[in-house]
């Protein structure tokens, strides 16, 4: 389909992080944009400020005038929308052009030089670092991010149309709609088993994604993954490698080895080896746009971060508050390691909101193992997102598996009571559900207390 011939774009699930980036893009290029979402959030409020018409009741009578023209309207939906959704069914039954978000992203970026960031963890941070590096190097690009970049205060950035930066999402096999020129794979841990069934099917899907890279394109692979590509790693034999790694004043300082050069004394300020690896592969990808290495290395130091990705909200000598999107056992372990590296010996309270009944069920033992590492753990109820409850799968069931005896189950309204009771030196909140909406309240109360 030719997007130039479309004047109206209607989103079902416009408040999603990926959907709202697309909505911003279409508004930016002059289309009429409107949409539905289940609830009002900070993201939908920002879209409203851009004069995008949004409503929160699933009601075909609320679809704005003009968006009922079949030949002139594109309908974009997220896989999280249930099949029974009446607006979705209305557009389908009236022969509108109805496409998934991933398919539309593929259409937009097909004619650009596309950088695609894939992996079960690290996509948002890596693509945000890559966008930051390209911007600092003066490269004309458009970026669609899966989080709010603290450098741009947005999940969408337009600096030109030559290059594009996208997250290649494995959920629902969405990344098989993209046409990458340069891609990376950061990780291939088991996840989304409700979609894939088993880990082997997930790995096969990543292999299919890799086969979509342009014939003259490049693939960067974290060292140790079962894919052939240009490798990257820390203190190993990778093609792009970080060596002589030190920590000074809460920042990493290291030598960055490329296949034909070494850059000494490079700095990076985001804690965690996982974030350092994300920075390394973003550097390697940005080089493919012909950006000067010294500028890219300098830009690594100025990367601020992504909201809810190891984000410091309070950082004082006697108290630290960190928030992270971690919702998989491997991500929780990475957060634990980063805290231990940057704040050794401090007593840590982890407050975790499990995300999805299916994920909790599939990885219960791994969740229990990663959460048991913290000094104390408080679990919130499982955030259902798109799912119906599964009998027997509850936060209490998960809590019983955690070996650490300093554990408790709390209601969201009791978060502050628990923090005051435990009085930790480091507080970390984790999860991909609505725990993110609690952060500003927690910070406000803690600011008064400290």
Buried (B, 14 or more C-beta within 10 A) or exposed (E): EEEEEBBBBBBBBBBBBBBBBBBBBBBBBEBBBBBBBBEEBEBBEBBEEEEBBBBEEBEEEBBBEBBBEEEBBBBBBBBBBEEEBEBBEBBBEEEBBBBBBBBBBBBBBEEBBBBBBBBBBBBBBBBBBBBBBBBBBEBBBBBBBBBBBBBBEBBBBBBEBEBBBBBBBBBBBBBBBBBBBBBBBBBBBBBBBBBBEEEEBBBEBBEEBBEBBEEEBBBBBBBEBEBEBBBBBBEEEBBBBBBEBEEEEEBBBBBBBBEEEEBEEBBBBBBBBBBBBBBBBBBBBBBBBEBEBEEBBBBBBEBBBBBBBBBEBBEEEEBBBBBBBBBBBBBBBBBBBBBBBBBEEBBBBBBBBBBBBBBBBBBBEBBBBBBBBBBBBBBBBBBBBEBEEBEEBBBEEBBEBBEBEBBBBBEBEBBBEBBEEBEBBBBBBBBBBBBBEBBEEBBEBBEEEE
